[in-house]
Amino acid sequence: MKGLTEETLSEARQYFIEGQYKLAEPMLEQLLLQGIKNPEIYQMLATLYYDRGQFNKAIKTFRRALEIDPHYTDASVGLSIILNDIGRYEEGQKVFQEARQILDQQKKPNLSFLDESISKKHEELADLYSQSRAWGEALENLQKAMKLTPQRRVTLGVKLAEAYSRLGESQKAIRELREVLFIDSECVPARLKLADLYQRTNRLAEARDQWESILVTDPRNTEARDNLLKMKKSKVSLLEMK
């Protein structure tokens, strides 16, 4: 029975990580019906409830995880984010401080660990909002993540640029991508996105420069190669028309 339970939890965890919440939820609920008291189960369910806008249920479920294991920082992080997002700032701060004290007692890196954990939770929320095309909410969570972990500028910057672009703020998106490339000049996703933005704003020479730069480090990149080919064909067509 124990092996079957662990297998179910492992499968549910994988679905959860992949964002397949509809598949994860019944498996997690099944584990609770079996009387399994594992804070991770409650933490994942709480995240699902939050995703559906069931904030009170999510808060109660996060708290249940912490009743089982007060040291389960993933639940503390999730709970503090929800409380802050719904305007219960003092409660959110209290949860954050309690988690930090626990980490202090365990003699683990405290603030940096929590900052990174909270940052990643905000990034996960941003990804969920992006899937729903709620770009304003995605942007807000990405900005919070960036503030907590500026060292993750490259990863978060590309996502920030996408959110800005979707909201019609092309110049902010371009500036964000340029900052990413200043840190990591070989970041292909950033160059592809930047080239796309340049093309859409009719800055064709700059778009071409980005695609050519990509092919220097990634000669097999089909997107960059195809776009350069289209550009060349377009120029030939214009010359023939003249």
MARPA-548919 format. One record per residue: residue in three letters; x, y, z of N, C-alpha, C, CB in turn. Coordinates in steps of 0.02 Angstrom, whole numbers, plus 50000, padded with zeros to 5 digits. Last residue first. Glycine has a CB too. Layout:
alaXYZXYZXYZXYZ/...
This chain:
lys505225237747055505485244047031505725243546959506055246447075/met504975224447069504405228847059504625235647032504015229847124/glu506235219747099505925217647036505335222247019505695210347040/leu506415225047226506855227247172506545225547104507545223947179/leu505455218047297505405225347292505825227947234505615228647358/ser505965205047288505305206647259505225214147250504745203847304/val507145206347361507175204647290506525206447255507325197147280/lys506625208747488507035213847455507065212747380507735214047485/ser506005196547513505605202547511505975208247476505415204647582/lys507095188047517506605187247464506175193447456506165181147478/lys507695192847634508055193247571507575192647512508595187847567/met506705189647729506905196547719507255197547652507365198847776/lys506695175747720506095179547702506265186747688505565179147758/leu507985173247771507815171247702507205175147677507685163747698/leu507845177547901508325180847857508175179447784509045178647874/asn506895168247945506725175347943507205179347899506725178248014/asp507615156347937507015157247896506825164647890506435153347926/arg508635158448033508805157347962508205158647917509055150147953/ala507895159648151508315165248128508465164548054508965165548168/glu507295146948152506885153048154507275159048128506635154348225/thr508335137548154507905138048095507495144548094507435132148092/asn509935137048198509305140048221508855141448161509435146548262/arg511165132248173510595128048153509925130948174510675121148183/pro512115140848226512035140548153511425136548130512645137548122/asp512255149848351511805144148341511645143448266511155144948383/thr513135160348343513195155748401512775149448392512995159348465/val512765165748221513475165148238513565160048294513755172048259/leu511395166548222511705161348180512445160648192511575162848108/ile511215177848304510995171248328511355165748289510235170448321/ser511665187948220512035186448282511855179648309511885191848335/glu510645187748124511325185948105511755184248166511655191648065/trp509585192348202509555185548173510255183248152509085185348112/gln510055205348232509915200448286509915193348258509255201948320/asp510145211348107510745210648148510645205448203510925217448180/arg508785211548070509265207348033509895206148074509445210547966/ala508315221148159508055214248163508545209448129507355213848130/glu508995232248112509155229748180508895222648190508845234548233/ala508385233547989509105232547992509305229748060509485239147977/leu507025235948025507225229847991507975228447994507005230047919/arg506005241548112506725242748119507075236548090506935243948196/asn504625240248121504935242248057505665244248063504545248048027/thr504125234248228504155241648231504535244448171504485243948297/arg504275221048195503595223648202503565231248206503265220648263/gln505665219948201505315218948138504625222048140505265211448121/tyr505895221848337506185226548288505815226048221506935225048278/leu505235210548387504995217248405505265222448356505205219048476/asp506035200448332505325200648316505035207648330504945195348357/ala507255203148394507195203648321506475204248300507515197448288/leu506895200248526507095207048508507035208148432507815208448531/lys506655186648519506115191048538506265198248517505985190748614/leu507945182348484507375180848441506785185548455507145173548450/arg508685186648594508825189348528508245188148480509475186448499/ala508115178848696508085186148700508205189248632508595188848750/pro508415165748655507715167948661507645175548664507395164948724/val509885166348660509515165848597508785167948604509555158748570/cys511075174248735510405171948753509965172048691510095176448810/glu512355179048725512185173048686511495170248703512705167748698/ser512555189448812512515191048741512315185148698513165193848717/asp511995193048956512125186748921512025187848846511675181048947/ile511945206748989512185201849038512395195349004511645200349090/phe511455212248875512055215248904512375210448954511885221948938/leu510295205248859510855203748814511505206948837510695205948744/val509505211448957509655204248961510275202648920509045200048937/glu509445224248904509775223248968509955215848978509325225749026/arg508695221548791509375224148783509775223348848509355231648762/leu507495217748848507895212848812508615215148801507565211348745/glu507065230048902507175224248946507625219048912506505220948966/arg506915237748787507405239648838507575233848884507145245548879/ile505865230748725506515231148692507055232948743506505236448636/ala504845232948818505055226148803505755226148772504555222748755/lys504705246548811504915243648875505165236548864504325243548925/gln504265247348679504905250448698505165247748764504825258048702/ser503015240748679503585238048642504245240948664503495239448568/glu501765237748753502305242148775502965239748744502355242348852/gly500695229248735500785234748688501335239548706500155238348681/leu500635218248810500245223948835500335230148790500455225548906/arg501535210148749500825208348744500365214048767500675202148785/ser502715216548790502525216348719501785214948711502935211048682/tyr502715213848927502695220748903502445221048831503395224148908/ala502835199748920502245202848950502165210148927502295202549026/glu504095198548859503495195648826502865198848854503475187948837/ala504895204448955504845207548889504225204948852505475206048848/leu504775195249059504525202049067504415205449000505025206149110/lys505435184449002504715183949016504405190849026504595179449078/val506725189648996506405187448934505645187048944506685180648911/gly506965191949134506935197449086506595195649021507625199849072/leu507075179649197506475183649208506395189249158506495186549278/thr508335175449145507725171349139507095175449145507735165849192/val509155186749177509105184049109508455180149100509705179449094/arg509045189549316508835194449266508725191449197509355199949261/arg509265184149437508925179949387508685184249329508335176149419/gln509715193649522510235189349491509935184649438510595185249544/pro508615199149581508885202449521509425198449486509165209249540/thr507445193549663508045190049639508305193349575507905182549627/leu506465202849699506735198349750507395195149728506225192949765/lys506195209149579506395213249636506735208849690505795216949666/met505745198549501506365201949484506635205949542506255206449423/ala504525195549564505065190549562505735193849548504915185149509/lys503825207249536503955205349606504525200349610503325202449638/gln503775206149398504125211849428504285210449501503695218249422/leu502985194849385503675194749362504075200449391503695195049285/asn501775199649434502125194449471502855193849449501765187749461/glu501455209349337501515211249407501915206049447500815212149438/leu501355201549220501875206749226501995208549299501685212949187/ala500215194049250500865190749238501435195649248500885187749166/glu499255204049256499415200249317500085196649310498845195249333/gly499295207749120499415212649173499615209349238498795216849185/trp498955196249049499645198849045499795204049099499765201848978/ala498195183349042498095188849090498775192249099497805186249160/arg498225171948967498275178448932498095184348977497835178448871/ser498365160349031497685162949028497645169648992497395163649098/gln499725159249029499335154148994498615156348985499365147549032/ser500035169849113500205170249042499805165249001500965169049031/tyr499645164849236499285170549208499415171249133499475176949245/leu500625154849247499905153049245499495158749215499655151349316/asp501775162649252501695157849198500955155749191502135151549209/ala501545169449371501575173149308501475168549248502255176849302/leu501655158949461501015162349453500985166249387500885167049512/glu503015156349444502525151149429501825154249418502495145849485/glu503545168249492503655166449422503155161049400504375163849412/his503175167549625502895172949583502975171249509503245179649599/lys503965156749659503235156149663502895161549622503005156549737/lys505225162049642505015156649598504265155549601505385150249616/ser505205171549746505295173649677505045168349629506035175249662/ile505135163349857504565167649841504595169949769504545173649889/ser506415157349846505805153249847505195157349827505695150149916/glu507255168349854507255164249793506625160049789507875159749791/asp506945172849984506865177249926506815173249862507435182149922/leu507335161750060506625163650055506495168149995506405167150119/phe508715162150037508335156150021507595157850013508415150750076/ser509045174650087509165173250016508765167149994509915172150002/leu508675173350223508335178050180508425176450106508575185050193/asn509495160450261508795162350273508505166950220508745165650338/pro510365145650254510325152350227509605154750229510605152650154/lys510085137650415510115137450342510135144550317509495133550312/lys509875134450550510535136650527510615135750452511075132950564/gln508665132650600508955126850566509655128250540508505124650509/gln508395145350644508485140050693508815133850663507825138150725/asp508195151550521508745153750565508915148250615508555160350602/leu507045145250478507665144050441508275146250482507655147750375/ile506175150850572506275143550569506925141950534505685140050534/gln506235164250536506475162150602506605154650604505965164050655/arg505625163850410506325165850416506625163650483506395173350407/ala504335160350445504725155750403505465157350409504495156150329/glu503985171850515504005165350550504415160350511503285162750561/gln504015181350413504495181850469504545175250507504275187450517/phe502955176750332503635177250305504145177250361503715183550261/val501895178350418502055171650394502775171550368501565169550337/lys501945192450431502035188150490502235181050469501395188050532/gln501655196750303502315198150331502465193750391502365205550351/gly500335192350294500835189750248501535190750275500775192950180/glu499755200450392499745193150400500285189950356499055190250382/glu499965212950332500245211550398500285203950410499835214950453/tyr499245212050208499975212750210500285210950277500155219850193/arg498115207550128498205206050200498955206050215497875199150220/gly497915208849991497935214850033498005213650107497335218650021/ile498055198049914497355200049929497335205849979496955194049956/asp499425196649907499065198149846498345200349859499065192049801/asn499765193050038499985199550011499575201549950500725199349993/leu499195180350043498985185550090499175192550066499285184250160/ile499915173849941499185174849936498955180449981498815168349953/ile501225174149995501075177349930500325178749924501305172849872/ser501095166650112501275173750117501125177450052502025174450134/leu500785153950058500305157450100500465164950103500295154450171/gly501975150849990501345151249954500825155249993501075144349939/val502875150750100502975155250044502315156350006503515152649997/ser502355140350177502415147050205502475152250150503025147550252/ala502495129650090501825131650109501835138750138501525126750160/asp503875129150085503505130050022502795132450037503485123449981/thr504285126150216504335133050192503965134250126505055134850184/tyr503815117950344503735116950271503705123750237503095112750255/his503825118450479504465119950445504405119350369505015115350470/pro502625113750526502755120950530503385123150493502785123050601/asp501705101850465502425103150469502545110650468502805099650410/ile500345102350493500685095850490501435096750498500525092350423/glu500105115850484499925112450546500285105650550499155111350551/leu500465118350354500915120750407500735117850475500885128350409/ala499385112750287500055110150274500535112150330500325112750206/arg498395121350334498375114250353499055111050342497825110550313/arg498745133050270498815132750342498795125550367498255136850376/phe498415129450140499105130950156499215130450232499305137950130/thr497025128550161497405122550142498155123550154497275120850069/lys496645141550190496515136250240496945130050225495765134350240/ile497015147650068497335149650131497255144250184497035156350157/ala496145141249979496875140549971497235142250036497125145049914/lys494925145850024495065138650026495815137350021494685134949970/asn495075159349996494975157150065495135149750073494245158550087/phe495235159149853495755161549898495685159049970495765169049898/gln495015153049719494705150949782495185152749839494535143249782/gly495565155049595495285160849629494925159149693494815164349584/arg496235144749541495525145349523495185151349556495155139049541/asp497465145949603497435146849531496715147849507497745140849495/tyr497115142149731497305149049718497255150649644498015150449744/tyr496935128549711496365132649732496505140049717496215131649808/leu498245124749680497705123749631497105128149648497485116349629/thr498875127649801499085131249740498545130649686499765128549715/ala498265118249882498175125349896498355129549835498595127449956/leu498785106449827498075107849822497925115349833497675103649872/met500135107949865499955107649794499215109249785500115100749765/gln500005107850006500315113549972500135113749898501085113249980/tyr499455095350031499065101350046499345107450010499045102650121/ile500565087649992499905086649960499475092849970499545080449990/glu501555091750080501625093250008500965092549972502155088549976/pro501215086850205501115093950191501175095750117501615097950229/asn500255072750226500875074950196500795082350178501065070650133/lys499405060950281499545067550308500245069750285499505067650386/ile498165051150213498875052850208498985059950232499135051950135/gly496895046050207497155048050272497895049850272497045042650321/gln496325043950089496665038150118496965039850186497205035750071/leu495945056550056495415051850077495715045550109494975049850017/leu497165061350011496885063950074496345059350101496605070950063/leu497295054249892497785053149945497525055650012498445056549928/gln496255060049820496225052849836496705051249893496405048649774/glu496735072749801496145071849844496075064549866495515074149808/leu497755069749711497925072649776497345071749825498095080049769/met497005065149604497495060649635497685063149704498125060049591/pro496255076249567495905070349594496385065449628495535066749538/glu497375085549529496915086749585496565080449610496405091649564/ala498085081749413498405081249479497885081349536498905086949489/leu497265084549307497465077549318497755076649388497975075449266/lys497125098049317496515093949316496665086649326496145094949250/tyr498425102849305498095102849370497475098449372497915109849389/gln499735102249236499125098449219498715097349282499305091549185/gly500945107949258500375112449252499735108849233500525117749203/glu502015100149285501875101449214501285106049203501745094849178/ile501895099049422502465102649394502345104649321503105098449400/phe500745090749426500735097549455501295101749426500815097049532/tyr501195079049370500655082649337500645089949361499975079249350/gln502125075749470502355077049401501825080949362502515070449366/arg501295073749580501805079049582502045080849512502405076849624/ala500595062549539500235068849549500725074749549499835068749615/glu501645053349540501295054849477500925061449482500805049149459/ser501975053349676502485055049626502155057049560502955049149615/leu500775048949731501035055549748501545057849696501345055549817/thr500725035949678500195040749663500435047849675499565039249705/glu501875030449735501815030749662501295035949642501645023849633/glu501555030849869502125034749845502105035549770502785031349866/thr500475021949867500385028849888500945033249862500345029349964/leu501105010149829500585012849785500465020249801499925008849793/gly501935007949939502235008949873501745012149825502475002349845/lys500985005950040501435011650043501735013249975501995010350094/met500424994050000500005000050000500445006350000499535000050061/
